[in-house]
Amino acid sequence: MSAISKDSHLKRHRANATQRGSAIAPRLCGGFPGHQLPTTITQAAMGGMNRGATTRSALPSEGTHYNEAAQRVHYPLAFPNNSSMAFRLPVVADPEIPTGTALSGSGRLPKWLKRPIPRSNSNHMTAGLLDELKLETVCDNARCPNRMECYSQQTATFMILGNVCTRPCGFCAVHRGRPPQLPEADEPQRVAEAAARLGLKHVVITSVTRDDLPDGGADHFYQCVVAVRERTGATTEVLTPDFVQCKDALQRVIDGKPTVFNHNMETVPRLYRRVRGPKSDYRWTLAMMRQVKQYDPEVKTKSGLMLGLGEERGELLDALADLREYDVDFLTLGQYLQPGEKYLPVVRYVPPEEFEELGEIARGMGFKKVASGPFVRSSYHARDMAETE
């Protein structure tokens, strides 16, 4: 395998970088220094619609209008009366599977995506404890394929701030709509209690996106991180929403001194708003990762991407170069798996050997730790990645 030059990718990124807009009503908070603030709604709705585009220059420019092709995908800009969030998806061909690949018993998936069911009863104990303490996990809500394995090892990724998300991400199985309540004041203590009873040494805390809250739930993250550390002494990892246009929210999270700050890029710029919805902003994501280091250089930063959504290899390598240019320490790469018919379709199943190759390329770019494989998820074996020294 040929070595990939980190510098060449960074130069390629700088040569191809393009300004993008974002459709979100700005909060009272401001953006990060050097971040391009929103321009037009049409840019947000059009971003990444052209499936044939493979370079950044193909992204729509300011003032682009809707056309027939773009209207094939609809991103709602407000909640309808029933609080559901419709998401019409493009029709694509069956997922690409490498020729000669052995298939699972159902004939629908490559054999490498078939997993054994853990025999331990610990998964039932973990699920029972979470029910007892009335805690949500991303494992259950996002239908993670690793849930039974993680539960059998008495670990889980806690999901705070409820189980209703305000963003219409096309890949995620978490329920979308208008959250019915404010954050529960005792949730930080319940998360800390569960971490203590499970004997966790590294605790991962994530959340739904709460655009309905002035700080996006940042103070609740802070309270949870502090509560877990005081109760257990464990290292902590936060996997946060993007807090778009609210850098003060980010600072509040970092004030809690998590060991690792994780925010997933998810996909390449061309597909960004198709995958993450109209409020997402690729440049904001990058700026946020750099800002974490400015708030606290001791915090490790981490991001991840899903593969198989239609990204081109060159686009993927450009995105990885972007993450390194913005000083991201850890990287995860995993296979996107469609959680149901109403979600974005899988375009391609990436074979394990390609994941291994991409992992080696990423390490050559300078990432301190890389996890790359079909079943890798952002919090999968997170403790192993956090232990860098």
Steps between C-alpha positions, in 0.01 A plus 500: 500500500643837402555758771278808491665829580333696776629828358368425151150443635509820701614696194227339294246604759615861500493514120146361476337661803167668424278730705164351601185641657277362771127529565458551871353788692801636694484482877618778723841337497751584229718287278862403538772732367544444128178302459277601208153576639173407323413641160192359329243230563525389139864410549414286800221321321711443190824394672611158384194429284695422185585132528724528194722765656829365629697818563452798725473733204171330412333633815234766436606861534321783676163587349437152359129431455299182530466289190313184412787271596550665837133468589528123500623530857307716746649634822238657728604838642234497773306244699153416365206506737530132590868548600613230258774575253443368148808402303458399135796304377649456154446168327828322433610160378570206727819543707826417327655177628844389373482220243548155652405611852340228714158610623322447832221248536241760399692576181471873562828579677864405453598220733745726683203696638357197679571502875472225761257556788683528837423208732554695822199608709677825584317675217172441686652635823618816324164555333322445834718755679434760231126438530517526877676836486281621211798572278516514122786364292597572142553124476125439512366819344732494198469119457874453524619162366747475791238540772491140620879472503539820701220411742652155552822677601303719741556823313277744316497850353265713706267728304389805699243777438220260406437279199347747252734684264438834331707415191383293198825312435439253219707219653391497863224289657453727804145639508462845345263773610440759767649394837221487758693619804794688645810306614441288811686655793595165655623338179870575569477314832323205336769477231769508770315229696482274195869555423592410857287184509634385165855562617585713195848647474416708192151648462361620167217754509309610191167667437229578254528843340295756691468809283203597718731579795690832509832324566418182310527304825865595563456563872338158537807342339715691748294376796516138381877502447563652843257260672659192341854608583414585861316171554727257314832667417458364148626673189219652294422546134229728364348443157314825444273667246651785301361793708480690169571871540540473879868482594415588862323164523815322391704680763254391771547135401879533501487671841392159633843365395400187309793279404383475138279732296333316213289644221443295188550648156296202369565552126675702229406862415307415183259277694500700822151646502342199334631289788490744792211729408475867402635650822833323476811694403821324398721803566343555843575139592867546414523834681339350809761225521781754492325721755495214752881506505501874551271467801699211651809352328483196729173375350538243225280550194334224303278470193359228280354433158260242363596338170270364233279806453631579151823679586793481258842394625659836419225683687553277802875562506438873470265485799761312706759760404261771616464333840875480542546862391258593780702293750264208559678225695284187462305361204234234453387359165208257475246359258166680473213256552147614414290475820169486312328568169440870568871574545776567250581191292836326503684569174794267559623239745868568566706180547709453817830513313413845365425619852842371605666688214318823585600459862866480399465807280341691787781406736746624242318833499578541869192384692614375841247216510285355222223241515390389153271208425147410393360493856700792639282770654607824668477364854587136425789393731542869579712432809767327290529803275505748791797324660760653268800537725 
